[in-house]
Amino acid sequence: MRFGNRWAHKHMNESLGQHYLEDSIASLRAYKKMAEKALDQLNEEEYFRTLDEEGNSVAVIMKHMAGNMFSRWTDFLTTDGEKPNRNRDMEFVMDPNTSAKDVRDYWERGWQCVFAALEPLGPDDLMTKVMIRGEEHTVAQAINRQLMHYADHIGQIIFLAKHFHVRDWKTLSIPRNRSAQFNTYLQNQSAATDSEDAVE
């Protein structure tokens, strides 16, 4: 009986760990997609526009995020997440010759680094210790740390993009004053699916 309980407990932990990894990756992909729907609404100049002298442009935020991604996720399990060759301060300085395409390409490479590190992980890796700036984290803590960081900056990107396109903004979620209509749509979809299942 005790062996059975241990097996069930281990199996449950593995299932929970796998669910956590899959959900984390899905959340990161969703954040990336949401940001890119906002980016697609910007023209070249708007990538580099700031609201004030202290503010960051969309391009700078993207450059910083990608720099963070390369540092945190390269050799994720074996080296400190703050790489010695990272120059964080320069992530907030934009070369005037940089184009929006350059920024998008750099952003894409950063995300590729994220998923290349995360996708091979299994439940047994979640409690492995990794270092970030000399501070010990479990893999799960390191993932959570980056999820929060990226969500914060993607919110900034969306805020800026929406500010620049307040009159022609294409919403990324449920349009204002359309929640009831959207809920009705979901209910109708669910009812249609139930009917199809009944027929089968």
C-alpha beads as a LAMMPS data file, in Angstrom:
LAMMPS data file: protein, C-alpha beads

200 atoms
199 bonds

1 atom types
1 bond types

-500.0 500.0 xlo xhi
-500.0 500.0 ylo yhi
-500.0 500.0 zlo zhi

Masses

1 110.0

Atoms # bond

1 1 1 0.000 0.000 0.000
2 1 1 2.820 2.366 0.866
3 1 1 4.515 1.614 -2.456
4 1 1 1.248 2.347 -4.239
5 1 1 0.898 5.684 -2.450
6 1 1 4.468 6.664 -3.308
7 1 1 3.931 5.726 -6.952
8 1 1 0.688 7.700 -7.126
9 1 1 2.324 10.708 -5.434
10 1 1 5.302 10.603 -7.822
11 1 1 2.992 10.237 -10.823
12 1 1 0.882 13.189 -9.654
13 1 1 4.005 15.355 -9.182
14 1 1 5.243 14.454 -12.660
15 1 1 1.851 15.284 -14.188
16 1 1 1.714 18.585 -12.322
17 1 1 5.273 19.431 -13.352
18 1 1 4.569 18.642 -16.992
19 1 1 1.405 20.730 -16.855
20 1 1 3.356 23.648 -15.361
21 1 1 5.995 23.496 -18.117
22 1 1 3.440 23.244 -20.901
23 1 1 1.374 26.086 -19.452
24 1 1 4.456 28.298 -18.985
25 1 1 5.516 27.795 -22.593
26 1 1 1.959 28.378 -23.821
27 1 1 1.740 31.585 -21.749
28 1 1 5.023 32.877 -23.155
29 1 1 3.876 32.137 -26.699
30 1 1 0.597 33.931 -25.995
31 1 1 2.437 36.998 -24.632
32 1 1 4.699 37.022 -27.691
33 1 1 1.735 36.765 -30.058
34 1 1 -0.134 39.556 -28.269
35 1 1 2.893 41.832 -28.451
36 1 1 3.354 41.120 -32.141
37 1 1 -0.285 41.959 -32.892
38 1 1 0.448 45.362 -31.361
39 1 1 3.770 45.690 -33.211
40 1 1 2.079 44.938 -36.529
41 1 1 0.033 48.124 -36.097
42 1 1 3.117 50.367 -35.832
43 1 1 4.870 52.193 -38.615
44 1 1 8.651 52.553 -38.768
45 1 1 8.826 55.839 -36.880
46 1 1 6.545 54.671 -34.079
47 1 1 8.959 51.898 -33.075
48 1 1 11.432 54.589 -32.023
49 1 1 9.111 57.255 -30.609
50 1 1 9.127 58.025 -26.873
51 1 1 6.523 59.776 -24.770
52 1 1 9.080 61.854 -22.856
53 1 1 12.821 62.173 -22.210
54 1 1 12.819 59.421 -19.586
55 1 1 10.576 57.006 -21.457
56 1 1 11.671 54.004 -23.496
57 1 1 10.581 53.460 -27.069
58 1 1 9.025 50.215 -28.227
59 1 1 12.296 49.386 -29.983
60 1 1 14.322 49.900 -26.803
61 1 1 11.957 47.713 -24.782
62 1 1 12.257 44.973 -27.408
63 1 1 16.045 45.287 -27.490
64 1 1 16.213 45.048 -23.690
65 1 1 13.913 42.026 -23.626
66 1 1 15.957 40.198 -26.260
67 1 1 19.201 41.027 -24.449
68 1 1 17.711 39.614 -21.273
69 1 1 16.570 36.503 -23.132
70 1 1 20.007 35.773 -24.570
71 1 1 21.588 36.225 -21.150
72 1 1 19.047 34.255 -19.111
73 1 1 18.372 31.328 -21.422
74 1 1 21.713 30.597 -23.084
75 1 1 23.185 27.550 -21.291
76 1 1 20.285 27.966 -18.877
77 1 1 21.007 24.990 -16.621
78 1 1 24.783 25.333 -16.465
79 1 1 25.753 29.027 -16.317
80 1 1 24.637 32.120 -14.409
81 1 1 21.724 33.852 -16.112
82 1 1 23.569 37.177 -16.005
83 1 1 26.282 36.517 -18.580
84 1 1 29.612 38.365 -18.199
85 1 1 29.434 39.589 -21.818
86 1 1 26.025 41.214 -21.331
87 1 1 25.991 45.014 -21.417
88 1 1 22.577 45.764 -19.952
89 1 1 23.004 49.543 -20.094
90 1 1 23.524 49.431 -23.861
91 1 1 20.188 47.653 -24.266
92 1 1 18.600 51.034 -23.538
93 1 1 20.615 52.840 -26.223
94 1 1 19.421 52.608 -29.806
95 1 1 21.798 52.880 -32.765
96 1 1 20.262 55.524 -35.086
97 1 1 20.906 53.235 -38.068
98 1 1 18.718 50.490 -36.627
99 1 1 15.506 49.731 -38.523
100 1 1 12.244 48.283 -37.255
101 1 1 13.089 45.102 -39.166
102 1 1 16.415 44.878 -37.340
103 1 1 14.600 45.144 -34.026
104 1 1 11.997 42.537 -35.008
105 1 1 14.732 40.131 -36.138
106 1 1 16.655 40.559 -32.870
107 1 1 13.430 40.104 -30.871
108 1 1 12.657 36.896 -32.776
109 1 1 16.119 35.463 -32.093
110 1 1 15.685 36.245 -28.410
111 1 1 12.420 34.313 -28.281
112 1 1 13.984 31.402 -30.147
113 1 1 16.575 31.251 -27.362
114 1 1 13.799 31.145 -24.741
115 1 1 11.936 28.249 -26.315
116 1 1 15.104 26.334 -27.193
117 1 1 15.930 26.325 -23.466
118 1 1 12.433 25.560 -22.171
119 1 1 11.076 22.969 -24.568
120 1 1 13.569 20.177 -23.719
121 1 1 12.895 20.492 -19.962
122 1 1 10.998 17.797 -18.082
123 1 1 9.283 17.694 -14.684
124 1 1 12.459 16.405 -13.014
125 1 1 14.250 19.636 -13.986
126 1 1 11.923 21.965 -12.094
127 1 1 13.740 21.710 -8.767
128 1 1 17.208 21.915 -10.336
129 1 1 19.141 24.907 -9.007
130 1 1 20.256 27.633 -11.425
131 1 1 21.932 30.955 -10.714
132 1 1 20.847 34.476 -11.667
133 1 1 23.274 37.233 -10.651
134 1 1 24.784 34.857 -8.110
135 1 1 21.416 34.154 -6.483
136 1 1 20.157 30.576 -6.389
137 1 1 16.788 29.797 -8.002
138 1 1 14.976 26.598 -8.800
139 1 1 14.176 26.234 -12.489
140 1 1 10.517 26.864 -11.617
141 1 1 11.429 30.111 -9.836
142 1 1 13.592 31.220 -12.755
143 1 1 10.745 30.587 -15.201
144 1 1 8.300 32.530 -13.025
145 1 1 10.769 35.406 -12.730
146 1 1 11.034 35.723 -16.501
147 1 1 7.303 35.293 -17.077
148 1 1 6.651 38.296 -14.829
149 1 1 9.439 40.328 -16.420
150 1 1 8.296 39.721 -19.984
151 1 1 4.616 40.278 -19.180
152 1 1 5.512 43.644 -17.644
153 1 1 7.417 44.822 -20.713
154 1 1 4.854 43.471 -23.173
155 1 1 2.243 45.498 -21.310
156 1 1 4.429 48.573 -21.926
157 1 1 4.707 47.765 -25.635
158 1 1 0.944 47.406 -25.945
159 1 1 0.337 50.625 -24.011
160 1 1 2.630 52.588 -26.346
161 1 1 1.222 51.031 -29.514
162 1 1 -2.335 51.743 -28.407
163 1 1 -1.396 55.324 -27.458
164 1 1 0.022 55.916 -30.945
165 1 1 -3.077 54.426 -32.618
166 1 1 -5.849 55.504 -30.319
167 1 1 -8.145 56.332 -33.280
168 1 1 -7.505 53.242 -35.402
169 1 1 -6.432 50.689 -32.796
170 1 1 -7.276 47.056 -33.564
171 1 1 -8.084 45.548 -30.187
172 1 1 -6.084 42.555 -28.965
173 1 1 -8.856 41.208 -26.743
174 1 1 -12.602 41.661 -26.289
175 1 1 -13.623 45.090 -27.658
176 1 1 -14.966 47.621 -25.185
177 1 1 -18.706 47.238 -24.473
178 1 1 -18.727 43.879 -26.258
179 1 1 -18.291 41.506 -23.289
180 1 1 -21.920 40.345 -23.244
181 1 1 -21.850 39.749 -26.989
182 1 1 -18.629 37.762 -26.675
183 1 1 -20.042 35.635 -23.829
184 1 1 -23.103 34.853 -25.959
185 1 1 -20.817 33.838 -28.815
186 1 1 -18.922 31.444 -26.518
187 1 1 -22.161 29.927 -25.237
188 1 1 -23.389 29.382 -28.804
189 1 1 -20.066 27.765 -29.741
190 1 1 -20.271 25.472 -26.723
191 1 1 -23.867 24.532 -27.528
192 1 1 -22.916 23.751 -31.144
193 1 1 -20.053 21.515 -29.981
194 1 1 -22.346 19.665 -27.552
195 1 1 -24.836 19.064 -30.403
196 1 1 -22.101 17.651 -32.645
197 1 1 -20.943 15.341 -29.850
198 1 1 -24.524 14.138 -29.323
199 1 1 -24.867 13.305 -33.033
200 1 1 -21.668 11.307 -33.017

Bonds

1 1 1 2
2 1 2 3
3 1 3 4
4 1 4 5
5 1 5 6
6 1 6 7
7 1 7 8
8 1 8 9
9 1 9 10
10 1 10 11
11 1 11 12
12 1 12 13
13 1 13 14
14 1 14 15
15 1 15 16
16 1 16 17
17 1 17 18
18 1 18 19
19 1 19 20
20 1 20 21
21 1 21 22
22 1 22 23
23 1 23 24
24 1 24 25
25 1 25 26
26 1 26 27
27 1 27 28
28 1 28 29
29 1 29 30
30 1 30 31
31 1 31 32
32 1 32 33
33 1 33 34
34 1 34 35
35 1 35 36
36 1 36 37
37 1 37 38
38 1 38 39
39 1 39 40
40 1 40 41
41 1 41 42
42 1 42 43
43 1 43 44
44 1 44 45
45 1 45 46
46 1 46 47
47 1 47 48
48 1 48 49
49 1 49 50
50 1 50 51
51 1 51 52
52 1 52 53
53 1 53 54
54 1 54 55
55 1 55 56
56 1 56 57
57 1 57 58
58 1 58 59
59 1 59 60
60 1 60 61
61 1 61 62
62 1 62 63
63 1 63 64
64 1 64 65
65 1 65 66
66 1 66 67
67 1 67 68
68 1 68 69
69 1 69 70
70 1 70 71
71 1 71 72
72 1 72 73
73 1 73 74
74 1 74 75
75 1 75 76
76 1 76 77
77 1 77 78
78 1 78 79
79 1 79 80
80 1 80 81
81 1 81 82
82 1 82 83
83 1 83 84
84 1 84 85
85 1 85 86
86 1 86 87
87 1 87 88
88 1 88 89
89 1 89 90
90 1 90 91
91 1 91 92
92 1 92 93
93 1 93 94
94 1 94 95
95 1 95 96
96 1 96 97
97 1 97 98
98 1 98 99
99 1 99 100
100 1 100 101
101 1 101 102
102 1 102 103
103 1 103 104
104 1 104 105
105 1 105 106
106 1 106 107
107 1 107 108
108 1 108 109
109 1 109 110
110 1 110 111
111 1 111 112
112 1 112 113
113 1 113 114
114 1 114 115
115 1 115 116
116 1 116 117
117 1 117 118
118 1 118 119
119 1 119 120
120 1 120 121
121 1 121 122
122 1 122 123
123 1 123 124
124 1 124 125
125 1 125 126
126 1 126 127
127 1 127 128
128 1 128 129
129 1 129 130
130 1 130 131
131 1 131 132
132 1 132 133
133 1 133 134
134 1 134 135
135 1 135 136
136 1 136 137
137 1 137 138
138 1 138 139
139 1 139 140
140 1 140 141
141 1 141 142
142 1 142 143
143 1 143 144
144 1 144 145
145 1 145 146
146 1 146 147
147 1 147 148
148 1 148 149
149 1 149 150
150 1 150 151
151 1 151 152
152 1 152 153
153 1 153 154
154 1 154 155
155 1 155 156
156 1 156 157
157 1 157 158
158 1 158 159
159 1 159 160
160 1 160 161
161 1 161 162
162 1 162 163
163 1 163 164
164 1 164 165
165 1 165 166
166 1 166 167
167 1 167 168
168 1 168 169
169 1 169 170
170 1 170 171
171 1 171 172
172 1 172 173
173 1 173 174
174 1 174 175
175 1 175 176
176 1 176 177
177 1 177 178
178 1 178 179
179 1 179 180
180 1 180 181
181 1 181 182
182 1 182 183
183 1 183 184
184 1 184 185
185 1 185 186
186 1 186 187
187 1 187 188
188 1 188 189
189 1 189 190
190 1 190 191
191 1 191 192
192 1 192 193
193 1 193 194
194 1 194 195
195 1 195 196
196 1 196 197
197 1 197 198
198 1 198 199
199 1 199 200
